[in-house]
Amino acid sequence: MDKVRLGIIGLGRLGRKHAENISYKIPNAKLTAVCSIVQQELDSVSAEMNPKHVTKNYREILEDKDLDGIVIASSSQQHASMICDAARLGRKNVYTEKPIGMTLQEIREIKTAVEAHSGMKLQVGYNRRFDTSLRRAKQQIDEGFIGKPIQVRMINRDPASMAEFIIKFSPTSGGLVMDMLTHDYDCARWLVGSEAKSVYGLGGVFVYEGLKAVGDIDNCSVLTQFENGVIGQIETSRNCSYGYHVETEVYGSNGCIRVGTTPVKDRVTYMNADGVTVKCVDWFYEYWEPTFLAEMQDFCNCIIEDRQPFVGLEDGFRAVEWACAATDAVKNRKVIQIGT
């Protein structure tokens, strides 16, 4: 296979970036088809990247036999139906943004559909696993650097500059936990090598009063007990005044590993009479940009090498299963047992 021919469904924030990476940065990939219900997005990508097939009907992408792989980057509430359709149509190679579904019923239907299609490769967009620093931390944890893992702590804060977008986006996002914290949970379970056993949380509306009308929140903290005994602390906010902030810490009997303690924008330090400062990154894509390229490159390699992806169906299933329980825990302020 000379180049992997890919089709993208959805050309919003991430879909557009995936299209750019495929077109300009992945040598063994070709952007062959694109789909969006937004005409302006189709016109822009079509004029700039010249895909062979342009459509507003996602089923045309799924049914296109000229494609080696499908990239689903549509809105979250559409992922489940598109994944199931892809499986039923016999598509062998599918990448989907997270979450794979929004409810327990949806992820069970996805699991049934994908497992019924023997040999299907479903890669899920938990891009943090492709971060070189987190991979190094995972290697050190596995090799015993921190001894026995005791606690894993995750911080995930979106910038206050996105306030207007968040309020408009919230009704279709699945809520704060589903929207933001499946990344953190997937990363935490990967780092400590265990599934969650139970979850408890607290949260509320502290800044964006408009979220109350749609039953959502802007800040929360979740405490998770893993099956291997590790304590998980996941904290998130949608109103970070200084930019985008993500941080990971795994603490053990013999030491500690931290990743991203200061969310610096670059290597510039500013010093004057007011003190010493550094600039923070503005939003998530800027911080994680190398990982989006790496995960899409790996998706292409999976197709060429005919192997299963690094982040697959089971990972996507477990993340949504946890998020459903965590959402219930935060809403009702009670301990929820996972998978019972």
N, C-alpha and C positions, 0 to 999 in steps of 0.2 A: 504494500500500500504506500503510494507516494505521499499523499496528504489526506488527513482525516477530514471528510466533508461534514460540516456541522450546520445544524439549523437551530436558531434561537427563537423561543416563544417569549415575548415580553422584552421591551426595549426601554424600560424606565431607568432608574438610577444604576442598578447593578447590571441589567441587561445590556445597556449601552456600553458599560465598561467591559463586559465579557466580549461583546462584539469587537471592540477596539483591540483587546488582547489577542483574540483569534486572528483578526485581520493583520495586525502589525507586529506582534511579539512572539507568536508561536509558529516556528518554521514549518512544523509538520501538520499544520491545520489550515483549513480554508473555510471562510464564512460563505456558505452556499445558499442558505435560505434564512429569511427573517419574518417574524410575525408580530404585529402589534395592532391593537384596536385604535391607536392614536395615529391619525394620518401624518401629523407633523413628524413623529418619530420615524415612521416608515420612510418618509421623503428624505429626511436628513441622513439616515443610515444608508439608504439606497444610493443617494447621490455621492456620498463620501466613500463607501466601501464596495459598492457595485455587486451585491449578491445576485445570484442567478434567479432566485425565486423570492418574490415579495408578496405577502398576503395578510389579510386581516382575520383569516380563518385558521385557527391553530390546528385543526384536524388535517388541513392540507400539509402542514409540516410533518405531522405524525405519519401520514400516509405516503410521504415522499420517499420512494425507494432509492433515490439518488443519494440519500444521506446515510452516513456511517454512524452518526450520533445526534442526539437531541439535547438541547440545553433549555430547561424550563426556568425562566426568570420572571414569570408573571406574578401577579399579586398573590399573597399567601393563601387566601381562601380558594384559589383555583388550583393549587398544587395537587391536591388529592385526586380530583377528577382527571386531571391531565396525566398523572402518573398511571392511574388505573387504565385510562384509554390507551396509553403507550404500551402497557403490558398486554392488553387484550389484542392490540394490533400487531403484536410480535416484535416490537422494537427491542433490540438487544442491548443497546447502549444509551443510557439516559442519565443526564446530570440534572439535579433539581436544587433550587435554592431551598433553604430551610424556612419554616418547618415543613415536613412532608405532608402534614395534615393539621387540622385545628381541633379535632375531637378524638376520643378514644375509638369511636365507631369508624371514623375515617382512616385512622392508621391501621386498624384491624383489616379493613377492606383492602388497603394498599398491600399489606403483608400477604394476604390471600392471593391477590392478583399477581404480585411479583413472583411469589414462590410457585405459582401455577405455571409461570413462563420459565421453564428450565433454561438456565444459562444467562438470564437477563442480568446485566450489570447496572445497578442503580447507585450512583454516587450522590451523596448529600452534601450541601454546601457549608459544612462546618470548617471554614477556611483557617481557623486558628491552629488547627493541627499541622498546617503547612508552614507555620511561623518557625524560623530557624532557631530563635531563642527558646521558644516553648519546646521544640524538639530536643534541644540540648538539655533543658531542664528534665524532660521525661527520661532521657537516657541516664542522667545522673541519679535520678530517683530510683530507676530500675537497678542501677549498679550499686545502690546502697549508700550514696553520699549523705543522705539525711537520716539514715537508719530506718527505723520503723515509722512510716507516715502516721501522723496524729491528727493534723488539721490541714484543710485546704481552704484558702480564702480568695474570693474573687470580687473585684470591684469593676463595675461597668456603668459609666456615666455619660449620657448624651449631652451635647452642648445646648445651652439655653437659646442659642441663636436659631434652633430648629423648632421653637415653640409653636409657631403658626402651622407648620407642616404636621407636627405631632397631633395637634388637636383635630385637624382634618383627617389624618390618617388613622387615628385611633379606632373608629367604628369598624374598620375592616382588618385591624391588626391582630385581633385575638386577645388584646389586652397587654399590659406591660410585661407580665411574666412570659407569656408566649412569644411576644415580639422580641424581647431583648435577652431573656435569660437562658434560652435553650443553648445558645453559644457557650455560656459560662458553665452550664451543667455538663454539656458534652465534653468540654475541656477538662473539667474537674474529674469526671468519671474515668477519662482516659489517663490523666496524670496519676491517679491513685489506684487504678486498676480494679474498680469495683462499681457495682450498681447501687443506687439509692435504696434504702430500706424504709425510711420515713421522712416526712418533711413538715416543717412548721414555719409560719411566716407572719410578718406584720407589714402593713402598708397603708397608704392613704393619699389624698390630694393635699399637697402642701403649698403648691404654687399655681398650677393651671386649673383654675376653678371651672373652666369649660369642660374638663374631663368628667366632672361629676354627672353631667347630663347624659353621658354615654356609658356610665358605669365603669369608668376606668380610673387609674391612679397614676401618680407621677413619681412616687418613691416607694421602695419596699426593701426589706431584708428577709432572707430566707435561710433557715437553719436545716441542714440535711444530715441524716445519719446514714452512712454507707454500710453495706453488708459486712465489710471487713473491719468495721469499727471506727473508721475515719470520720471526723466531724467536718462538715462542709458549711462554710459561711459565704453566702452570695448576696451582695448588696448592689442595688441599682438606683439610678436617678435619671430623670429626663430634663433636669434644669441646671446642669453644671455651668456656672457662670464664667469659668476660665477656659472652656473648650471641651474636647473629648478626652476622657480619662478611663483607661483600662489598666488593671493591675492584677497580678496573680502571685500568690504565696503558698508554698507547701512547707509545712513545719513538721519536723520529725524528732525522734528520740536523740539523734546525733547532730542535728543541724537544721538549716533552713535554706530554701531557695526562693528568691523573689525575681519576678520578671516585670519590667515596666513601672518601676517605683515612681519615676517622674515622666509624665507623658510629653517629652520634649518634641518640638516641631523640627528642630535641626540641631547642629552642634554649636550654635552661636550663643554666647553669654554676653548680656548687656550690663555694663557697670557705670554708674554715675553717682551723683550726690544722694539720690534716692535709694541706692542699694544695688544689689546684684539680682538680676532676673533672667529667666529664659522664657521663650514663647512656647505655648502648648499647641498641639495639633488641633485643627478646627473640627474635623469630623472623622467618622469611622473609616471611610475608604482611604483617606490620607494615611492613617496609622497602619492599616492592614494591607495596603496596596500590593506589596510583593506576594502576599499569600493568595490573592485572587488569581494572579498570573500562574503561580505554582500549582494551585488546585486544578485549573483548566488545562495546564500542560500535562498534569498527571492523568486527567481524564482521557486526553488524547493518547497517552502512552498505554493506558489500560486497554483501549480499543486495539491499538497496534499489537500489543503483547498478549492480547486475549487473557487478561487477568482481572480479578475482582478489585474494586477500588479500595483505597485506604480507609475511607469513611463511607459506610454502606447502609443498607436497609435496616439492619439491627440497631445501628447508631441513631438513625433518624427516628425509629420507633421508640427507643428508650428515652430520647430527649423529649418527645411530645408526651409520652406517658408520664414522665416526671413533671412537665410543665402543667399538665391538667391537674395533677395532685397538688402542685405548689400554688396554682391559682385558687383552688378550693381552700387550701390552708390559709392563704393570705386573706381571702374574702371572709372566711368564717372564723379565723383566729383559733384554729384547732390543729392538732397533730393528725396528719393523714398517712396511713400506711400505703406503700407503693405496691401496685399489682395485686391488691386483695379485693 
